Amino acid sequence: MTICEQIGEWAAGLTEGDIPEQVRARADLQRRSIEAAAAAGADAAAPFMRVAPDGPLGRIYASAAASMAHDWDDYLYMGHTGHSAVPAAHAFSDDPSRALAAQVAANEVAGRLGLALFVGPHNGQFWASIHCAGAAVATGMAIGLEAEALAHALAIALYQPPYGLWPGFMGPSSKLLTAAEPAVQGARAALLAADGVRGALDVIEDRRGLLTHLAFVRRKGAFEGLGDVWLTDTIAFKPHPGCAYLQAAVDAALRAGVAASDVREIEIAGGYLTVAMESLGERGGLSPVGVTFSARLSVAIALLAGRLTHEELDPVWLGEHASDIRALAARTRVCHDWELTLATVEGATAGGASLSDVPLREWRHALRRMRDLRMADLALNRRDVRALAQRPRLLRRIRRAAAGNGGRGGGTAGLDTSALRMSFPCRLVLRLHSGRTVEVTGDEPGACGRPLGEQFEVVSRKCETVGMPATAR
């Protein structure tokens, strides 16, 4: 049985009653979170809305573009699946029970595809192809496709997987297409399957298929655990617009109790991902997209405005405050802290996440592919490597953590979603003109594994900020 067939058989039989209560609760919060993100991004996505097709496909397209506008979405292990899962599930079904099951199934399938493609040319929000899969599954279930047709919907959706190019993602508003086009492609694939169109059911695993072209290594266990391990249970909700890697930095800035005018300089200590994002995001500049990928710019805005919402990402607001933002950001340094990188690694491996299923020989191939695609800027610099070498005890801890999850193989079947944490800690040191130093460690309310009540509060505040009714318990 092919991967598409396995997914089709599982998804076609899924009902709301099969889904654990906590997973259903997080899915409902995800729906509200994505609706709020789309409301916040409506103005930024206005040109995309004007060219959206009519009917349900247009609603999916418009929602996906708007919810991506300010990076104020939710995310799970592994992917920002809500951009496609939520609108596709609800655009084609008025039955709340069926729509919820479709949304959860889309999360589960798209998250697993993200895991399969994790060691590859795209990552994070740049995983465009997962939205083909998520929307195909969500739409197929919403319109009542049976297992065989649902498998073909997925196969059709992934026949021509989108391959975004970095310059169009990091900075310009073309980034908003990252989920919008693939989501419509996936939904349309389900409609074609309903009308008898068929696809290649081995399109994912064939030697000339998706995994060969969009992944550097093959991870056989990525699609395991359907119905037993619920990736929807790992959803993280962001209190502020922007990448997950800067949420803790913004939180620390807002809790520091310091006026921007009192600040002489700032140091943001973060893990490897925060530092890498800062470097990659420089080309975005002082634009809505550029800010959401920069801890320096986001912290500067948070200190100047006393908050960070979609309103501070409006181009007019950014233009009016550009000189102050740039001046404060210029006095801010982002530096790598190995202890914070270790915290991220240990949080993931506590729940069974691992790369232990990738043999050493495959890593050589992956590194060669990365060099060919000019991805060498993601590598650790020599200074970081030397710093780690001088701390043997920390190096041993990182090696133990990176070695994995007690032999569970790096797939989804061995995950413990109750223990999994996707944490990206940051620490702020603010040196003031007065000579005083203020140090704050950022929190990540609403993150993966945080209490459901806390996540409810994060989503409720987000809804209120964008003018939507607060989330009902």
VEXROVEX-735119 format. One line per 10 residues: number of its first residue (from 1); their letters; for each residue x, y, z of C-alpha. Coordinates in Angstrom, 2 decimals. Example, Ala and Ser with C-alpha at 12.3 -4.5 7.8 and 13.67 -1.06 7.14 Angstrom:
<rs>
1> AS> 12.30,-4.50,7.80  13.67,-1.06,7.14
</rs>
This chain:
<rs>
1> MTICEQIGEW> 0.00,0.00,0.00  1.40,3.40,-0.97  1.65,6.37,1.38  -1.25,8.09,-0.40  -3.39,4.99,0.03  -2.51,4.67,3.71  -3.47,8.27,4.30  -6.66,7.99,2.25  -7.81,4.92,4.16  -7.15,6.51,7.54
11> AAGLTEGDIP> -8.60,9.94,6.77  -11.75,8.64,5.08  -12.70,6.75,8.24  -11.89,9.52,10.72  -14.74,11.10,12.68  -14.82,13.72,15.40  -15.46,10.98,17.95  -12.12,9.35,17.12  -10.21,12.49,18.09  -9.09,12.93,21.73
21> EQVRARADLQ> -10.83,15.75,23.57  -7.65,17.79,24.10  -6.82,17.54,20.41  -10.30,18.75,19.49  -9.92,21.68,21.89  -6.61,22.73,20.34  -8.06,22.39,16.84  -10.88,24.73,17.80  -8.34,27.25,19.12  -6.41,26.85,15.88
31> RRSIEAAAAA> -9.49,27.74,13.87  -10.00,30.92,15.90  -6.31,31.76,15.75  -6.18,31.48,11.97  -9.39,33.51,11.61  -7.81,36.23,13.77  -4.57,36.12,11.77  -6.56,36.49,8.55  -8.49,39.43,10.01  -5.21,41.08,11.03
41> GADAAAPFMR> -3.75,40.57,7.56  -6.82,41.55,5.54  -5.48,44.97,4.49  -2.05,43.61,3.58  -3.69,40.84,1.55  -6.20,43.08,-0.24  -4.55,42.68,-3.68  -4.62,38.91,-3.29  -8.27,38.96,-2.30  -9.14,40.92,-5.45
51> VAPDGPLGRI> -7.69,38.19,-7.69  -9.04,35.27,-5.67  -11.31,32.87,-7.59  -15.01,32.75,-6.81  -16.61,30.44,-4.28  -14.92,28.16,-1.73  -11.61,28.14,-3.60  -11.48,31.92,-3.38  -12.20,31.85,0.35  -9.33,29.42,0.86
61> YASAAASMAH> -6.97,31.55,-1.24  -7.87,34.80,0.50  -7.67,33.32,3.98  -4.29,31.67,3.36  -2.78,34.88,1.99  -4.15,37.04,4.81  -3.23,34.68,7.64  0.38,34.60,6.41  0.72,38.37,6.09  2.13,39.02,9.56
71> DWDDYLYMGH> 3.41,35.56,10.54  0.81,35.62,13.35  -0.29,32.06,12.77  -0.02,28.87,14.78  2.37,26.04,14.07  2.81,22.41,15.03  5.33,19.62,14.69  6.22,19.97,11.76  4.61,22.82,9.87  2.49,25.95,9.78
81> TGHSAVPAAH> -0.46,23.84,8.71  -3.30,26.15,9.77  -3.02,28.38,6.68  -4.52,25.58,4.56  -6.09,23.13,7.03  -8.51,25.63,8.54  -9.97,27.37,5.48  -10.09,24.21,3.33  -11.94,22.23,5.99  -14.52,24.93,6.65
91> AFSDDPSRAL> -15.02,26.30,3.12  -16.54,23.05,1.90  -18.59,21.93,4.90  -21.27,23.53,7.05  -21.17,20.54,9.40  -18.97,21.57,12.36  -18.21,17.95,13.27  -17.10,17.00,9.76  -15.13,20.22,9.33  -13.26,19.69,12.59
101> AAQVAANEVA> -12.31,16.13,11.63  -11.16,17.37,8.22  -9.07,20.13,9.81  -7.39,17.73,12.23  -6.68,15.19,9.48  -5.12,17.94,7.35  -2.89,18.92,10.27  -1.80,15.33,10.78  -0.97,14.69,7.13  0.67,18.06,6.43
111> GRLGLALFVG> 2.73,17.86,9.63  4.01,14.42,8.68  4.91,15.64,5.22  6.79,18.52,6.85  8.76,16.00,8.91  9.58,14.00,5.77  10.88,17.19,4.11  12.58,18.65,7.19  16.08,17.91,5.91  15.58,19.66,2.60
121> PHNGQFWASI> 15.69,22.97,0.74  12.57,24.42,2.40  11.53,24.70,6.01  9.18,26.44,8.41  6.66,28.68,6.68  8.58,28.03,3.46  7.16,24.46,3.35  4.75,25.36,0.56  4.05,21.80,-0.58  2.56,20.73,2.75
131> HCAGAAVATG> -0.41,22.98,1.97  -1.13,20.96,-1.20  -1.45,17.88,0.98  -3.34,19.53,3.83  -5.92,21.22,1.61  -6.44,18.07,-0.47  -7.17,16.00,2.63  -9.31,18.68,4.29  -11.39,19.35,1.18  -11.70,15.66,0.32
141> MAIGLEAEAL> -13.03,14.82,3.77  -15.31,17.86,3.81  -17.00,16.79,0.57  -17.18,13.16,1.66  -14.63,11.41,-0.55  -14.10,7.73,0.16  -10.66,6.24,0.76  -9.64,5.57,-2.85  -10.70,8.98,-4.14  -9.08,10.68,-1.16
151> AHALAIALYQ> -5.80,8.92,-1.94  -6.03,10.13,-5.52  -6.78,13.67,-4.33  -3.52,13.65,-2.43  -1.65,12.17,-5.40  -3.02,14.82,-7.77  -2.23,17.62,-5.31  1.41,16.54,-5.04  1.95,15.86,-8.74  3.31,19.39,-9.28
161> PPYGLWPGFM> 4.56,20.42,-5.82  5.38,24.14,-5.51  9.02,25.07,-5.07  9.38,28.57,-3.71  12.49,30.65,-4.27  14.11,32.42,-1.32  14.25,35.98,-2.72  10.47,36.02,-3.16  9.83,34.74,0.36  12.14,36.87,2.45
171> GPSSKLLTAA> 10.93,40.43,2.19  8.45,41.17,-0.59  4.70,40.64,-0.32  4.94,37.71,-2.74  5.56,35.71,0.47  1.77,35.74,0.96  1.43,33.31,-1.94  3.40,30.62,-0.08  0.29,28.90,1.24  -2.42,30.53,-0.88
181> EPAVQGARAA> -1.53,28.97,-4.23  -0.75,25.47,-2.85  -3.92,25.43,-0.73  -6.09,26.10,-3.78  -4.09,23.50,-5.70  -4.83,20.93,-3.01  -8.52,21.79,-2.76  -8.88,21.67,-6.54  -7.20,18.26,-6.56  -9.91,16.92,-4.26
191> LLAADGVRGA> -12.61,18.26,-6.58  -10.90,16.61,-9.55  -10.68,13.31,-7.68  -14.39,13.53,-6.92  -14.96,13.81,-10.67  -12.95,10.69,-11.42  -9.49,12.12,-12.16  -6.71,9.85,-10.97  -3.12,10.49,-9.90  0.03,8.44,-9.29
201> LDVIEDRRGL> -0.52,6.89,-5.87  3.22,6.39,-5.36  4.00,10.04,-6.13  5.52,10.57,-2.67  7.87,7.61,-2.36  8.68,6.72,-5.98  12.39,7.03,-6.78  11.49,9.95,-9.06  8.82,11.25,-6.73  8.38,14.04,-4.22
211> LTHLAFVRRK> 10.83,12.82,-1.57  13.63,12.57,-4.10  13.17,16.15,-5.27  12.11,18.00,-2.10  14.08,16.15,0.60  17.80,15.57,0.94  17.24,12.31,2.84  14.43,9.75,3.04  12.81,9.37,6.46  10.73,6.23,6.36
221> GAFEGLGDVW> 8.97,6.79,9.66  7.60,10.26,8.90  4.12,9.06,7.93  3.64,6.61,10.81  1.34,6.87,13.82  -1.84,8.12,12.12  -4.66,7.85,14.63  -2.28,7.12,17.52  0.02,10.15,17.61  -1.79,13.48,17.17
231> LTDTIAFKPH> 0.46,16.25,15.90  -2.45,18.67,16.39  -1.74,18.27,20.11  1.60,20.03,19.60  0.13,23.29,18.27  1.81,26.47,19.48  0.01,29.82,19.47  1.92,33.10,19.12  1.15,36.06,21.39  2.75,38.44,18.87
241> PGCAYLQAAV> 3.09,38.62,15.10  6.43,37.27,13.95  8.49,34.15,13.71  8.40,31.64,16.57  12.09,32.26,17.16  11.56,35.85,18.31  8.49,35.46,20.53  10.57,35.14,23.73  12.66,38.20,22.83  9.55,40.35,22.33
251> DAALRAGVAA> 8.07,39.03,25.58  11.23,40.00,27.44  11.22,43.49,25.92  7.62,44.10,26.94  8.25,42.89,30.50  11.49,44.80,31.00  9.70,47.95,32.17  12.17,50.15,30.33  11.46,53.14,28.09  13.10,53.02,24.67
261> SDVREIEIAG> 14.64,56.46,25.26  16.52,55.11,28.31  18.22,52.31,26.37  21.86,52.71,25.36  22.29,49.22,23.85  20.63,45.81,23.79  21.97,42.30,23.62  19.61,39.50,22.54  20.97,36.07,23.41  19.24,33.29,21.50
271> GYLTVAMESL> 19.68,29.79,20.20  21.05,28.83,16.82  17.67,29.17,15.06  17.10,32.70,16.33  20.55,33.81,15.21  20.27,32.07,11.82  16.87,33.67,11.24  18.29,37.10,12.02  20.98,36.65,9.41  18.67,35.23,6.75
281> GERGGLSPVG> 16.06,37.91,7.36  18.35,40.89,6.81  17.32,41.16,3.17  13.74,41.86,4.30  14.70,45.23,5.76  12.19,47.46,7.53  9.15,45.92,5.87  6.26,43.96,7.45  7.88,40.69,6.38  11.37,41.84,7.35
291> VTFSARLSVA> 10.26,42.78,10.86  8.60,39.42,11.46  11.93,37.69,10.82  14.09,40.04,12.87  14.44,39.91,16.64  16.32,43.23,16.52  13.57,45.09,14.68  10.75,43.42,16.62  12.31,44.23,19.98  12.92,47.83,18.90
301> IALLAGRLTH> 9.28,48.24,17.87  8.02,46.59,21.06  10.06,49.00,23.19  9.06,52.07,21.17  5.33,51.25,20.94  4.90,49.35,24.20  3.40,46.48,22.23  3.78,44.53,18.99  0.62,43.87,16.94  -0.42,43.95,13.30
311> EELDPVWLGE> -0.96,47.70,13.61  2.75,48.32,14.25  3.51,46.28,11.10  1.44,48.55,8.91  3.77,50.14,6.30  2.52,53.61,7.22  3.34,53.11,10.91  6.73,51.67,10.05  7.46,54.62,7.78  6.49,57.17,10.41
321> HASDIRALAA> 8.75,55.57,13.02  11.52,54.34,10.73  14.31,56.53,12.06  13.65,55.60,15.71  13.33,51.89,14.88  16.55,51.82,12.88  18.45,53.79,15.52  17.47,51.40,18.31  17.98,48.30,16.16  21.46,49.54,15.25
331> RTRVCHDWEL> 22.33,49.48,18.96  21.07,45.91,19.30  23.19,42.79,18.92  21.92,39.23,18.49  24.35,36.60,19.75  24.35,32.83,19.96  24.09,31.11,23.33  24.77,27.37,23.27  22.76,26.83,26.47  19.68,28.21,24.73
341> TLATVEGATA> 20.31,26.02,21.67  20.55,23.04,24.02  17.21,23.99,25.61  15.58,23.82,22.17  17.15,20.47,21.36  16.31,18.94,24.74  12.73,20.17,24.53  12.25,18.39,21.22  14.01,15.17,22.16  12.06,14.93,25.42
351> GGASLSDVPL> 9.06,14.09,23.26  10.92,11.69,21.00  11.90,14.05,18.17  15.17,12.99,16.64  17.32,12.86,13.54  18.77,9.50,14.58  17.05,7.84,11.63  19.36,9.64,9.19  22.54,7.58,8.60  25.89,9.34,8.47
361> REWRHALRRM> 26.30,8.62,4.76  23.01,10.43,4.10  24.25,13.51,5.95  27.18,13.72,3.56  24.72,13.73,0.67  22.53,16.32,2.42  25.47,18.66,3.03  26.50,18.38,-0.60  22.96,19.29,-1.71  22.98,22.25,0.66
371> RDLRMADLAL> 26.22,23.54,-0.82  24.85,23.13,-4.35  21.79,25.22,-3.40  23.91,27.93,-1.75  22.61,27.07,1.73  26.04,27.14,3.40  25.05,30.29,5.29  22.98,28.05,7.57  26.12,26.36,8.90  27.61,27.21,12.28
381> NRRDVRALAQ> 30.47,29.68,12.09  33.94,28.85,13.35  33.59,31.08,16.39  30.54,29.13,17.58  32.26,25.81,16.97  35.35,26.93,18.92  33.19,28.19,21.78  31.45,24.83,22.04  34.73,22.91,21.87  35.92,24.87,24.92
391> RPRLLRRIRR> 32.94,23.61,26.94  33.24,19.79,26.90  30.45,19.19,29.42  27.98,21.21,27.35  29.20,19.48,24.19  28.47,16.09,25.74  24.95,17.20,26.68  24.27,18.42,23.16  25.57,15.17,21.69  23.39,13.12,24.03
401> AAAGNGGRGG> 20.34,15.20,23.16  21.03,15.13,19.43  21.58,11.35,19.53  17.86,11.01,19.93  15.05,9.42,21.69  16.13,6.10,23.07  16.13,4.37,19.71  12.62,5.32,18.65  13.86,6.14,15.19  12.99,9.76,14.45
411> GTAGLDTSAL> 9.55,9.03,12.99  6.14,10.00,14.30  5.10,6.67,15.83  7.55,7.13,18.71  6.58,10.69,19.57  5.14,11.57,22.97  3.22,14.75,22.24  2.59,15.36,25.94  6.34,15.66,26.54  7.35,17.35,23.27
421> RMSFPCRLVL> 8.37,20.99,23.54  9.17,23.38,20.70  10.88,26.09,22.70  13.03,28.93,21.37  14.25,30.84,24.43  15.82,34.29,24.34  17.41,36.48,26.99  17.59,40.27,26.80  20.27,42.43,28.38  19.38,46.12,28.24
431> RLHSGRTVEV> 22.13,48.58,29.15  20.72,51.98,30.02  22.16,55.48,29.69  22.07,55.69,33.48  24.59,52.85,33.74  22.00,50.38,35.03  21.66,46.96,33.38  18.34,45.12,33.08  18.34,41.43,32.22  15.10,39.59,31.34
441> TGDEPGACGR> 14.58,36.01,30.21  11.68,35.82,27.78  8.68,33.58,28.23  6.73,31.79,25.47  3.07,31.74,26.57  0.88,29.64,24.31  3.78,27.54,23.07  3.77,23.81,22.37  2.92,21.81,25.47  1.78,24.80,27.49
451> PLGEQFEVVS> -1.52,24.37,29.39  -4.66,24.54,27.31  -6.03,27.34,29.52  -2.95,29.46,28.82  -3.28,28.85,25.09  -6.93,29.85,25.32  -5.91,33.19,26.88  -3.31,33.82,24.17  -5.82,33.22,21.38  -8.50,35.26,23.17
461> RKCETVGMPA> -6.18,38.29,23.46  -5.28,37.92,19.81  -8.95,37.87,18.81  -9.68,40.95,20.90  -6.68,42.78,19.44  -7.94,42.32,15.88  -11.55,43.18,16.79  -13.01,39.66,16.91  -15.13,38.33,19.79  -13.05,36.63,22.48
471> TAR> -12.77,32.88,22.18  -15.55,31.00,23.98  -14.43,28.26,26.34
</rs>
